[in-house]
Amino acid sequence: MRFSLRYQIILSLILLILLAGTINYLLFQPGIILFKWVGLGPGSFIIKNNSLRLFFTGYFSDIAWCFSLCLTAFVLTELKYIKPSGKFFLLCLPFITEILQYFGIVRGTFDWFDILTYVIVIALFILFYPKLKTTFYEKI
């Protein structure tokens, strides 16, 4: 299946955002399981500013993958691959992963600020959804 230029741009954006989040993990949290599986050794990037360091070590990658998830839900909904209920469950995925971390089912650290971050990203996405829809509109 060939996607229109509009969807190619959005899908490229999704991949770039995920790549940015992955590079961020590689620079600031190289000890995660994914990198151990791939065989990347620990190395670390240091930021002296505490606020910036906290943002990049704790939230940037979460924001990146949540925003990519929102864009994916947008594309899947527009292409009619999922129904509104599917979009709802897809957007619940970040919260589900945090809950699984809380109960120790998935390795990771449960964080209320991650939940707040997901709420903010999804709320902003919903707020700007109409603008996104008209910005990426193309005539057939």
URDAGI-V235061 format. One record per run of one state. SS is the DSSP state (~ for helix, > for strand, _ for the rest). FROM is the first residue (numbers start at 0). LEN is the number of residues. Records with the same first field share a line. If there is no record, write none. Layout:
# URDAGI-V235061
SS: FROM-LEN, FROM-LEN
This chain:
# URDAGI-V235061
_: 0-4, 28-4, 38-11, 58-1, 78-5, 91-1, 102-9, 135-5
~: 4-24, 32-6, 49-9, 59-19, 83-8, 92-10, 111-24
